Amino acid sequence: MIDRITSDNSNDVSSLKGLSPFELGRLVDGENDTTKWWQAPGHQGRLGFITSMTQNFCGTCNRVRITADGQLKVCLFGSAEISLRDAMREGASDDDLGLIVNAALQNKKFALGGHGNAEGIRKANNNRPMTLIGG
């Protein structure tokens, strides 16, 4: 059963081997989806795995986040933040804000905030946890 899941090299569920009482079938993910979706045939709902460490999706990521304190983050793994709040307080126009956002997107690292892997992220130790950025 779980062998069917892991047959496409999705190691994300290998620790579930023998635990599930039903078959899971792989669903088609959206173009920019961050989740790998599975479903038990004949059941409603689906099960998703976010594989950002083992099979990152950075190349198709189209997400940004504005934190509660007005910082723009183009990658949850990166420590870079741009203060939209400060720009607005200094009188930035909508066009100015658009240029700031565009520049931040152009400087986005290719993968995992430029840290290379999970160990690089851990060693950098310079990123706010998601509980502090509103995630």
DSSP file with accessible surface (Angstrom, degrees, kcal/mol):
  #  RESIDUE AA STRUCTURE BP1 BP2  ACC     N-H-->O    O-->H-N    N-H-->O    O-->H-N    TCO  KAPPA ALPHA  PHI   PSI    X-CA   Y-CA   Z-CA
    1    1 A M    >>        0   0   56      0, 0.0     3,-1.1     0, 0.0     4,-0.8   0.000 360.0 360.0 360.0 -65.2    0.0    0.0    0.0
    2    2 A I  H 3>  +     0   0    5      1,-0.3     4,-2.3     2,-0.2     3,-0.4   0.808 360.0  70.1 -67.5 -23.7    2.5    2.6    1.1
    3    3 A D  H 3> S+     0   0   94      1,-0.2     4,-1.0     2,-0.2    -1,-0.3   0.877  93.0  57.9 -57.6 -34.8    4.9    1.0   -1.4
    4    4 A R  H <4 S+     0   0  124     -3,-1.1     4,-0.3     1,-0.2    -1,-0.2   0.892 106.9  47.5 -62.4 -37.4    2.7    2.5   -4.0
    5    5 A I  H ><>S+     0   0    0     -4,-0.8     3,-1.0    -3,-0.4     5,-0.5   0.943 113.6  45.5 -68.9 -45.6    3.3    5.9   -2.6
    6    6 A T  H ><5S+     0   0   32     -4,-2.3     3,-1.8     1,-0.2    -1,-0.2   0.601  87.9  89.6 -79.8  -4.5    7.0    5.6   -2.4
    7    7 A S  T 3<5S+     0   0   92     -4,-1.0    -1,-0.2     1,-0.3    -2,-0.1   0.755  84.9  54.3 -65.6 -20.0    7.4    4.1   -5.8
    8    8 A D  T < 5S-     0   0   76     -3,-1.0    -1,-0.3    -4,-0.3    -2,-0.1   0.096 125.1-100.9-100.4  26.2    7.8    7.6   -7.3
    9    9 A N  T < 5S+     0   0  122     -3,-1.8     2,-1.4     1,-0.2    -2,-0.1   0.740  72.4 148.9  66.4  24.2   10.7    8.4   -4.9
   10   10 A S    > < +     0   0    4     -5,-0.5     3,-1.2     1,-0.2    -1,-0.2  -0.682  18.4 176.7 -86.9  84.8    8.5   10.4   -2.6
   11   11 A N  G >   +     0   0  107     -2,-1.4     3,-1.4     1,-0.3     4,-0.4   0.543  56.4  96.4 -67.4  -4.3   10.4    9.6    0.6
   12   12 A D  G 3  S+     0   0   30      1,-0.3    -1,-0.3     2,-0.1     3,-0.2   0.756  91.0  34.7 -59.1 -27.8    8.1   12.0    2.5
   13   13 A V  G X  S+     0   0    1     -3,-1.2     3,-2.3     1,-0.1    -1,-0.3   0.303  81.5 108.2-113.2  10.3    5.8    9.1    3.6
   14   14 A S  G X  S+     0   0   63     -3,-1.4     3,-1.4     1,-0.3    -1,-0.1   0.838  75.9  60.5 -61.5 -28.1    8.4    6.3    4.1
   15   15 A S  G 3  S+     0   0   98     -4,-0.4    -1,-0.3     1,-0.2    -2,-0.1   0.639  96.4  62.6 -73.9  -9.7    8.0    6.6    7.9
   16   16 A L  G X> S+     0   0   54     -3,-2.3     3,-2.9   -14,-0.1     4,-0.6   0.457  71.2 142.4 -91.9   0.4    4.3    5.7    7.4
   17   17 A K  T <4 S+     0   0  115     -3,-1.4    -3,-0.0     1,-0.3     0, 0.0  -0.123  77.8   0.9 -50.1 122.6    5.0    2.3    6.0
   18   18 A G  T 34 S+     0   0   70      2,-0.1    -1,-0.3     1,-0.1    -2,-0.1   0.420 109.2  96.2  82.1  -1.4    2.4   -0.2    7.3
   19   19 A L  T <4  +     0   0  126     -3,-2.9    -2,-0.2     2,-0.0    -1,-0.1   0.727  62.8  81.3 -93.2 -22.8    0.5    2.4    9.3
   20   20 A S     <  -     0   0   30     -4,-0.6   -18,-0.1     1,-0.1    -2,-0.1  -0.703  61.3-154.9 -92.2 135.3   -2.3    3.3    6.9
   21   21 A P  S    S+     0   0  120      0, 0.0     2,-0.3     0, 0.0    -1,-0.1   0.351  76.3  46.3 -85.8   6.3   -5.4    1.0    6.6
   22   22 A F  S    S-     0   0   87     18,-0.0     2,-0.2     0, 0.0    -2,-0.1  -0.962  87.7 -95.9-145.4 161.2   -6.1    2.2    3.0
   23   23 A E        -     0   0   79     -2,-0.3     2,-0.4    18,-0.1   -21,-0.1  -0.480  32.5-150.7 -72.3 147.3   -4.4    2.9   -0.4
   24   24 A L        -     0   0    7    -23,-0.3     2,-0.4    16,-0.2    16,-0.2  -0.985   6.5-157.8-120.2 133.2   -3.4    6.4   -1.2
   25   25 A G  E     -A   39   0A  10     14,-3.3    14,-2.2    -2,-0.4     2,-0.3  -0.886  22.9-114.1-110.3 141.5   -3.3    7.7   -4.7
   26   26 A R  E     -A   38   0A  84     -2,-0.4    12,-0.3    12,-0.2     2,-0.2  -0.558  30.4-151.3 -74.2 131.0   -1.2   10.6   -5.9
   27   27 A L        -     0   0   52     10,-2.6     2,-0.4    -2,-0.3    10,-0.2  -0.579  26.1 -97.1 -94.4 164.7   -3.2   13.6   -7.0
   28   28 A V        -     0   0  145     -2,-0.2     2,-0.2     8,-0.1    -1,-0.0  -0.697  41.1-141.2 -82.9 129.2   -2.1   16.2   -9.6
   29   29 A D        -     0   0   47     -2,-0.4     7,-0.1     1,-0.1     2,-0.0  -0.559  20.3-101.9 -87.8 156.4   -0.6   19.3   -8.0
   30   30 A G    >   -     0   0   45     -2,-0.2     3,-1.7     5,-0.2    -1,-0.1  -0.303  38.9-102.0 -70.5 161.5   -1.1   22.8   -9.2
   31   31 A E  T 3  S+     0   0  169      1,-0.3    -1,-0.1    -2,-0.0    -2,-0.1   0.859 121.6  26.0 -54.9 -41.2    1.6   24.5  -11.1
   32   32 A N  T 3  S+     0   0   50     30,-0.0    30,-0.3    29,-0.0    -1,-0.3   0.053  90.5 144.0-112.6  26.0    2.8   26.5   -8.1
   33   33 A D    <   -     0   0   45     -3,-1.7    27,-0.1     1,-0.1    -4,-0.1  -0.374  38.6-161.5 -69.3 141.5    1.6   24.2   -5.4
   34   34 A T  S    S+     0   0   26     -2,-0.1    17,-0.5    16,-0.0     2,-0.4   0.482  72.0  71.8 -95.4  -5.1    3.8   23.9   -2.3
   35   35 A T  S    S-     0   0   15     15,-0.2     2,-0.7    16,-0.1    15,-0.2  -0.888  71.1-140.8-118.5 140.9    2.1   20.6   -1.3
   36   36 A K  E     - B   0  49A  39     13,-2.9    13,-1.9    -2,-0.4     2,-0.3  -0.907  34.2-147.0 -97.3 115.1    2.3   17.1   -2.7
   37   37 A W  E     + B   0  48A  45     -2,-0.7   -10,-2.6   -10,-0.2     2,-0.3  -0.659  21.5 177.1 -97.0 142.8   -1.3   15.9   -2.5
   38   38 A W  E     -AB  26  47A   4      9,-2.7     9,-2.9    -2,-0.3     2,-0.3  -0.927   5.9-167.5-133.9 156.4   -2.6   12.3   -1.9
   39   39 A Q  E     -A   25   0A  67    -14,-2.2   -14,-3.3    -2,-0.3     7,-0.1  -0.998  24.8-124.8-148.7 143.7   -6.1   10.9   -1.5
   40   40 A A    >   -     0   0   10     -2,-0.3     3,-2.0   -16,-0.2   -16,-0.2  -0.788  45.2-110.4 -83.8 120.6   -7.7    7.6   -0.4
   41   41 A P  T 3  S+     0   0   80      0, 0.0   -18,-0.1     0, 0.0     3,-0.1  -0.238 101.8  19.1 -54.7 136.1   -9.9    6.5   -3.3
   42   42 A G  T 3  S+     0   0   89      1,-0.3     2,-0.3    -3,-0.0    -2,-0.0   0.482 107.3 102.1  83.2   3.1  -13.6    6.7   -2.4
   43   43 A H    <   -     0   0  111     -3,-2.0    -1,-0.3     2,-0.1     2,-0.1  -0.891  68.8-124.2-119.4 150.0  -12.9    9.1    0.5
   44   44 A Q  S    S+     0   0  194     -2,-0.3    -4,-0.2    -3,-0.1     2,-0.0  -0.477  73.9  35.0 -81.5 163.0  -13.4   12.9    0.7
   45   45 A G  S    S-     0   0   53     -2,-0.1     2,-0.3    -6,-0.1    -5,-0.2  -0.106  72.1-122.0  82.7 173.4  -10.5   15.1    1.7
   46   46 A R        -     0   0  147     -7,-0.1     2,-0.4     2,-0.0    -7,-0.2  -0.966   7.2-125.6-150.8 164.1   -6.8   14.7    0.9
   47   47 A L  E     -B   38   0A  73     -9,-2.9    -9,-2.7    -2,-0.3     2,-0.4  -0.952  27.7-163.5-117.0 131.0   -3.5   14.4    2.6
   48   48 A G  E     -B   37   0A  30     -2,-0.4     2,-0.5   -11,-0.2   -11,-0.2  -0.929  11.9-160.8-123.4 144.9   -0.7   16.8    1.8
   49   49 A F  E     -B   36   0A  38    -13,-1.9   -13,-2.9    -2,-0.4     2,-0.8  -0.989  10.3-151.6-119.6 127.6    3.1   16.8    2.3
   50   50 A I        -     0   0  107     -2,-0.5     3,-0.3   -15,-0.2   -15,-0.2  -0.887  15.3-175.0 -98.1 110.8    5.1   20.0    2.2
   51   51 A T     >  +     0   0    5     -2,-0.8     4,-2.7   -17,-0.5    -1,-0.1  -0.205  29.3 140.8-104.4  41.6    8.5   18.8    1.1
   52   52 A S  T  4 S+     0   0   24      1,-0.2     4,-0.2     2,-0.2    -1,-0.2   0.760  77.7  37.9 -61.5 -24.3   10.4   22.0    1.2
   53   53 A M  T  4 S+     0   0   78     -3,-0.3     3,-0.4     2,-0.2    -1,-0.2   0.880 124.9  33.8 -91.6 -44.0   13.5   20.3    2.6
   54   54 A T  T  4 S+     0   0   96      1,-0.2    -2,-0.2    63,-0.1     2,-0.1   0.821 139.8  11.3 -85.4 -33.0   13.6   17.0    0.7
   55   55 A Q  S  < S-     0   0   61     -4,-2.7    -1,-0.2   -45,-0.0    -4,-0.2  -0.583  86.0-157.3-143.5  74.8   12.2   18.1   -2.6
   56   56 A N        -     0   0   68     -3,-0.4     3,-0.1    -4,-0.2    -4,-0.1  -0.111  14.1-158.3 -62.6 154.8   12.1   21.9   -2.6
   57   57 A F    >>  +     0   0   39      1,-0.1     3,-1.6     2,-0.1     4,-0.6   0.000  51.5 125.5-116.9  22.5    9.7   23.8   -4.8
   58   58 A C  G >4  +     0   0   20      1,-0.3     3,-0.9     2,-0.2    -1,-0.1   0.831  64.7  63.5 -56.8 -36.4   11.7   27.1   -4.8
   59   59 A G  G 34 S+     0   0   60      1,-0.3    -1,-0.3    -3,-0.1    -2,-0.1   0.741 114.1  32.2 -64.1 -22.5   11.9   27.2   -8.6
   60   60 A T  G <4 S+     0   0   68     -3,-1.6    -1,-0.3   -27,-0.1    -2,-0.2   0.341  86.9 129.5-114.4   6.4    8.1   27.5   -9.0
   61   61 A C    <<  +     0   0   34     -3,-0.9   -28,-0.1    -4,-0.6   -29,-0.0  -0.417  25.6 173.1 -66.3 129.4    7.4   29.4   -5.8
   62   62 A N        +     0   0  104    -30,-0.3     2,-0.3    -2,-0.2    -1,-0.1  -0.055  40.6 114.2-124.6  31.8    5.2   32.5   -6.4
   63   63 A R        +     0   0  107     11,-0.2     2,-0.3   -31,-0.0    -2,-0.0  -0.815  34.2 173.9-110.5 144.8    4.6   33.5   -2.8
   64   64 A V        -     0   0   72     -2,-0.3     2,-0.4    11,-0.1    10,-0.2  -0.906  16.7-146.7-133.8 165.0    5.6   36.5   -0.8
   65   65 A R  E     -C   73   0B  74      8,-2.5     8,-3.2    -2,-0.3     2,-0.6  -0.999   6.9-154.4-137.0 138.1    4.6   37.4    2.8
   66   66 A I  E     -C   72   0B 108     -2,-0.4     6,-0.2     6,-0.2    -2,-0.0  -0.967  28.2-138.6-108.2 121.6    4.1   40.7    4.5
   67   67 A T    >   -     0   0    6      4,-2.9     3,-2.1    -2,-0.6    67,-0.1  -0.235  25.1-101.7 -76.6 168.0    4.7   40.4    8.2
   68   68 A A  T 3  S+     0   0  105      1,-0.3    -1,-0.1    64,-0.2    65,-0.1   0.766 123.4  53.1 -61.0 -25.0    2.6   41.9   10.9
   69   69 A D  T 3  S-     0   0   59      2,-0.1    -1,-0.3    64,-0.0    16,-0.2   0.183 125.5 -97.9-100.0  19.0    5.2   44.6   11.4
   70   70 A G  S <  S+     0   0   15     -3,-2.1    14,-2.1     1,-0.3    15,-1.4   0.636  74.3 142.1  84.9  15.3    5.3   45.6    7.7
   71   71 A Q  E     - D   0  83B  24     12,-0.2    -4,-2.9    13,-0.2     2,-0.5  -0.728  44.3-138.3 -91.6 137.7    8.3   43.6    6.4
   72   72 A L  E     -CD  66  82B   5     10,-3.4    10,-1.9    -2,-0.4     2,-0.5  -0.834  19.1-171.7 -93.9 125.2    8.2   42.0    3.0
   73   73 A K  E     -C   65   0B   2     -8,-3.2    -8,-2.5    -2,-0.5     8,-0.1  -0.983  14.3-174.6-116.6 125.6    9.7   38.5    2.9
   74   74 A V  S    S+     0   0   19     -2,-0.5     2,-0.3     6,-0.4   -11,-0.2   0.547  79.4  29.0 -94.0  -7.5   10.2   36.9   -0.5
   75   75 A C    >   -     0   0   24      5,-0.3     3,-0.7     3,-0.2    -1,-0.3  -0.948  64.3-146.9-152.0 129.0   11.3   33.6    1.1
   76   76 A L  T 3  S+     0   0   59     -2,-0.3    -1,-0.1     1,-0.2   -12,-0.0   0.761 104.6  50.5 -66.8 -22.3   10.4   32.0    4.4
   77   77 A F  T 3  S+     0   0   50     -3,-0.1    -1,-0.2    50,-0.0     2,-0.2   0.639  97.6  83.4 -88.5 -16.1   13.8   30.5    4.6
   78   78 A G    <   -     0   0    8     -3,-0.7    -3,-0.2     1,-0.1    35,-0.1  -0.591  67.5-147.4 -89.5 151.2   15.7   33.7    3.9
   79   79 A S        +     0   0   47     34,-0.3    -1,-0.1    -2,-0.2    49,-0.1   0.616  63.4 114.2 -89.7 -11.6   16.5   36.3    6.5
   80   80 A A        +     0   0   69     33,-0.1    -6,-0.4    47,-0.0     2,-0.3  -0.378  40.3 174.0 -65.5 131.5   16.2   39.2    4.0
   81   81 A E        -     0   0   53     -8,-0.1     2,-0.5    -2,-0.1    -8,-0.2  -0.995  20.0-153.3-137.8 141.3   13.3   41.5    4.8
   82   82 A I  E     -D   72   0B  68    -10,-1.9   -10,-3.4    -2,-0.3     2,-1.1  -0.970  21.8-128.1-115.5 129.4   12.3   44.8    3.2
   83   83 A S  E  >  +D   71   0B  25     -2,-0.5     4,-1.4   -12,-0.2   -12,-0.2  -0.628  32.6 168.5 -84.5 100.3   10.4   47.4    5.3
   84   84 A L  H  > S+     0   0   19    -14,-2.1     4,-2.7    -2,-1.1     5,-0.2   0.830  79.3  61.2 -73.3 -31.3    7.3   48.4    3.4
   85   85 A R  H  > S+     0   0   81    -15,-1.4     4,-2.7     1,-0.2     5,-0.2   0.949 105.4  45.1 -59.0 -49.9    6.1   50.1    6.6
   86   86 A D  H  > S+     0   0   63      1,-0.2     4,-1.6     2,-0.2    -1,-0.2   0.904 112.2  52.0 -63.3 -40.3    9.0   52.4    6.7
   87   87 A A  H  <>S+     0   0   13     -4,-1.4     5,-2.5     1,-0.2    -1,-0.2   0.922 111.5  47.0 -62.1 -41.4    8.7   53.2    3.0
   88   88 A M  H ><5S+     0   0  117     -4,-2.7     3,-1.7     1,-0.2    -2,-0.2   0.908 109.9  52.5 -67.4 -39.6    5.1   54.1    3.4
   89   89 A R  H 3<5S+     0   0  188     -4,-2.7    -1,-0.2     1,-0.3    -2,-0.2   0.793 106.2  55.0 -66.3 -26.4    5.8   56.2    6.5
   90   90 A E  T 3<5S-     0   0  164     -4,-1.6    -1,-0.3    -5,-0.2    -2,-0.2   0.355 127.8 -99.4 -87.7   4.8    8.4   58.1    4.5
   91   91 A G  T < 5 +     0   0   60     -3,-1.7    -3,-0.2     1,-0.2    -2,-0.1   0.677  56.2 175.2  92.4  19.4    5.7   58.9    1.8
   92   92 A A      < -     0   0   26     -5,-2.5    -1,-0.2    -6,-0.1     2,-0.1  -0.323  25.0-132.5 -59.5 137.3    6.4   56.2   -0.8
   93   93 A S     >  -     0   0   51      1,-0.1     4,-2.7     4,-0.0     5,-0.2  -0.316  27.7 -99.8 -80.7 172.0    3.9   56.3   -3.6
   94   94 A D  H  > S+     0   0  139      1,-0.2     4,-2.4     2,-0.2     5,-0.1   0.904 127.6  51.6 -58.9 -39.7    2.2   53.2   -5.0
   95   95 A D  H  > S+     0   0  131      2,-0.2     4,-2.1     1,-0.2    -1,-0.2   0.905 108.4  50.8 -64.4 -41.5    4.7   53.2   -7.9
   96   96 A D  H  > S+     0   0   75      2,-0.2     4,-2.3     1,-0.2    -2,-0.2   0.926 110.1  49.6 -60.8 -44.3    7.6   53.5   -5.4
   97   97 A L  H  X S+     0   0   31     -4,-2.7     4,-2.7     1,-0.2     5,-0.2   0.903 108.4  53.8 -63.1 -38.5    6.2   50.5   -3.5
   98   98 A G  H  X S+     0   0   41     -4,-2.4     4,-2.6     1,-0.2    -1,-0.2   0.908 108.7  48.8 -61.4 -40.8    5.9   48.5   -6.7
   99   99 A L  H  X S+     0   0  119     -4,-2.1     4,-2.6     2,-0.2    -1,-0.2   0.897 110.9  50.7 -65.8 -38.7    9.5   49.2   -7.5
  100  100 A I  H  X S+     0   0   51     -4,-2.3     4,-2.3     2,-0.2    -2,-0.2   0.937 112.5  45.8 -64.0 -46.7   10.6   48.1   -4.0
  101  101 A V  H  X S+     0   0   44     -4,-2.7     4,-2.5     2,-0.2     5,-0.2   0.933 112.9  50.5 -63.2 -44.6    8.6   44.9   -4.3
  102  102 A N  H  X S+     0   0   83     -4,-2.6     4,-2.5    -5,-0.2    -2,-0.2   0.923 110.0  49.9 -60.3 -43.2   10.0   44.2   -7.8
  103  103 A A  H  X S+     0   0   46     -4,-2.6     4,-1.4     1,-0.2    -1,-0.2   0.910 110.1  51.0 -62.8 -40.5   13.6   44.8   -6.6
  104  104 A A  H  < S+     0   0   10     -4,-2.3     3,-0.3     1,-0.2     4,-0.2   0.921 111.0  48.2 -62.9 -42.4   13.0   42.4   -3.6
  105  105 A L  H >< S+     0   0   73     -4,-2.5     3,-1.3     1,-0.2    -2,-0.2   0.895 108.5  53.9 -65.2 -38.5   11.7   39.7   -6.0
  106  106 A Q  H 3< S+     0   0  137     -4,-2.5    -1,-0.2     1,-0.3    -2,-0.2   0.795 109.3  49.5 -66.6 -25.8   14.6   40.2   -8.4
  107  107 A N  T 3< S+     0   0  123     -4,-1.4    -1,-0.3    -3,-0.3    -2,-0.2   0.364  81.0 128.4 -94.6   5.5   17.0   39.6   -5.5
  108  108 A K    <   -     0   0   59     -3,-1.3     2,-0.1    -4,-0.2    -3,-0.1  -0.367  63.4-116.9 -63.2 135.3   15.3   36.5   -4.3
  109  109 A K        -     0   0  129      1,-0.1     4,-0.3    -2,-0.1     3,-0.1  -0.384  20.3-117.5 -70.6 155.2   17.7   33.5   -3.9
  110  110 A F  S    S+     0   0  171      1,-0.2     2,-0.3     2,-0.1    -1,-0.1   0.894  88.0   5.2 -63.9 -42.1   17.2   30.5   -6.1
  111  111 A A  S > >S-     0   0   20      1,-0.1     3,-2.4   -53,-0.1     5,-0.7  -0.998 122.5  -6.0-150.9 141.9   16.5   28.0   -3.3
  112  112 A L  G > 5S-     0   0    4     -2,-0.3     3,-1.9     1,-0.3     5,-0.2   0.803 118.7 -61.6  49.4  41.4   16.0   27.8    0.5
  113  113 A G  G 3 5S-     0   0   10      1,-0.3   -34,-0.3    -4,-0.3    -1,-0.3   0.718  94.9 -63.6  63.7  19.8   16.9   31.5    1.0
  114  114 A G  G < 5S+     0   0   50     -3,-2.4    -1,-0.3   -36,-0.1    -2,-0.2   0.533 113.2 113.7  83.5   6.7   20.4   31.0   -0.3
  115  115 A H  T < 5 -     0   0   42     -3,-1.9     2,-1.3    -4,-0.3     5,-0.2   0.577  69.5-139.7 -89.7 -11.2   21.3   28.6    2.5
  116  116 A G      < -     0   0   61     -5,-0.7     2,-0.3     4,-0.1    -1,-0.1  -0.224  67.3  -2.2  87.8 -49.4   21.7   25.4    0.3
  117  117 A N  S  > S-     0   0   88     -2,-1.3     4,-2.0    -5,-0.2     5,-0.2  -0.936  87.3 -77.7-161.2-178.8   20.0   22.9    2.6
  118  118 A A  H  > S+     0   0   52     -2,-0.3     4,-2.4     1,-0.2     5,-0.2   0.867 126.1  53.7 -61.2 -37.8   18.4   22.4    6.1
  119  119 A E  H  > S+     0   0   82      1,-0.2     4,-2.7     2,-0.2    -1,-0.2   0.903 107.2  51.6 -65.7 -38.2   21.8   22.4    7.8
  120  120 A G  H  > S+     0   0   18      2,-0.2     4,-2.1     1,-0.2    -1,-0.2   0.896 109.5  49.9 -64.0 -38.7   22.7   25.7    6.2
  121  121 A I  H  X S+     0   0   36     -4,-2.0     4,-1.6     2,-0.2     5,-0.3   0.935 112.2  47.9 -63.8 -44.5   19.4   27.2    7.4
  122  122 A R  H  < S+     0   0  156     -4,-2.4    -2,-0.2     1,-0.2    -1,-0.2   0.936 112.3  48.4 -63.1 -44.5   20.1   26.0   10.9
  123  123 A K  H  < S+     0   0  146     -4,-2.7    -1,-0.2     1,-0.2    -2,-0.2   0.860 105.7  57.7 -66.2 -36.2   23.7   27.3   10.9
  124  124 A A  H  < S+     0   0   35     -4,-2.1    -1,-0.2    -5,-0.2    -2,-0.2   0.903  75.2 179.1 -62.3 -41.6   22.7   30.7    9.7
  125  125 A N     <  +     0   0  144     -4,-1.6    -3,-0.1    -5,-0.2    -1,-0.1   0.824  43.2 112.6  45.9  39.2   20.3   31.1   12.7
  126  126 A N        +     0   0   86     -5,-0.3     2,-0.4     2,-0.1    -1,-0.1   0.082  45.6  96.6-128.3  24.6   19.3   34.6   11.4
  127  127 A N  S    S-     0   0   45     -6,-0.2   -48,-0.1   -50,-0.0     3,-0.1  -0.934  72.9-117.7-118.8 140.3   15.7   34.1   10.5
  128  128 A R        -     0   0   64     -2,-0.4     5,-0.1   -49,-0.1    -2,-0.1  -0.500  37.9-109.7 -70.1 141.1   12.6   34.9   12.5
  129  129 A P    >>  -     0   0   73      0, 0.0     3,-2.1     0, 0.0     4,-0.7  -0.311  29.3-107.9 -67.5 157.1   10.5   31.9   13.3
  130  130 A M  H >>>S+     0   0   87      1,-0.3     5,-2.7     2,-0.2     4,-0.9   0.804 117.2  65.9 -59.2 -28.7    7.1   31.7   11.6
  131  131 A T  H 345S+     0   0  127      1,-0.2    -1,-0.3     3,-0.2    -3,-0.0   0.777 105.1  45.1 -64.8 -21.8    5.3   32.4   14.8
  132  132 A L  H <45S+     0   0  108     -3,-2.1    -1,-0.2     1,-0.1    -2,-0.2   0.566 113.2  48.4 -96.9  -9.8    6.9   35.9   14.7
  133  133 A I  H <<5S-     0   0    1     -3,-0.8    -2,-0.2    -4,-0.7    -1,-0.1   0.386 118.9-100.0-109.7   1.6    6.3   36.6   11.0
  134  134 A G  T  <5       0   0   63     -4,-0.9    -3,-0.2   -67,-0.1    -4,-0.1   0.803 360.0 360.0  92.3  27.8    2.6   35.6   11.0
  135  135 A G      <       0   0   58     -5,-2.7    -4,-0.1    -6,-0.1    -5,-0.1   0.015 360.0 360.0-112.7 360.0    2.8   32.2    9.5
